[in-house]
Amino acid sequence: MSSQTSASQTPAEQELAELLVEALNLEDVAATDIDPEAPLFNAGLGLDSIDALELALAISKRYGFQLRSDNDDNRRIFASLRALSAHIEANRAA
């Protein structure tokens, strides 16, 4: 994978990428290889709705707030590692 094509992760995105890989048992994916701007679902990382539920649970445990399945903003929130990280930073428990 070329480092020129992917944006670099912030420390918060790196932490979230590690949680994502761990929570979803993504054995073939290195946290550092996840492009923070690439889609998490479909053509990007290829996650599905079950992955989203597992990830939401892991985020709830780690960051202390709930991601609701009926939230109309979920497509935006889960659009990419960067979008999800920004949402967590804005909502996490102190």
N, C-alpha and C positions, 0 to 999 in steps of 0.2 A: 504494500500500500504506500503510495507516495505521500510524503508529508506536505507537499505543495497543494494538494487538493483539499485537505481538511483544515478547518480552522482549529486553532489551539483551544484547549479547554481551560476554563478558569479553575481555581481550586475548588469552588463549590460544585462546578460541573464534573470535575474529576471524582469528587466524593460521591456524587449522585451516580456517575457511570459505574463506579465500583459496586454501589448498592444494587444497581440494575443487573449487572452481571451476576452478582452473588444471589440475589433474590430469584432470578429467573433461570439460574443454572446454565448460563450461556457459555458452555465449555469452549466453544470455538471462537469466542470473541474476547479480545483484550479490552479492558476499560479504556485504556489510552488510545485505542483505535476507533472509538466511537466518535464520529464527527458531530460536534455539538449542534450543527445546523441541519444535519440530515434528518429525514423523517424517521420516527421510531416505528411506525407501522408501514405495512405494505412494502413498497419498493425499497425503503430505507433499511432499517434494522430487521424488519419483517415480523414485528410483534403482532399478537392477535388480542382479542378481547379478554381471554383468560389471563394472558400476560399482564394486561392492563389492571385487572383485579388484583393479581398477586403483587404487582408493583405498587398499587395504591395502598395495599395493606402494609407493605414494607416501609413506605413513606410515612404512613400513619405512626408506625412503631418508632421509626428513627427521628422524625421531625415533629411529632406531637400535634398533628392536625389531620382531619379527614378530607379525603378527596371523594366527593359524592358522585355516584354513578349517574345521577339524574341532572348533573350540572351541564347547562347548555354550552358552557365554555370548554368542555373537555377536549374537543377537537383542537382548540387553540392551545390549551394547557399541555396536552400530550403530543403536540406537533413535532417537537424535537427535544433533545436533551437540554438545549439552551432555554427553550420556552418553559419546560418543566422545572428547571433549576430556578429560573426567575420567579415562577409562581411559588415555589417552596420558600425562597428567600423572602418573599413578600408576606407569607402566611405562617411561617414556622413559629412554634412556641419559643419564647426567649429562654 
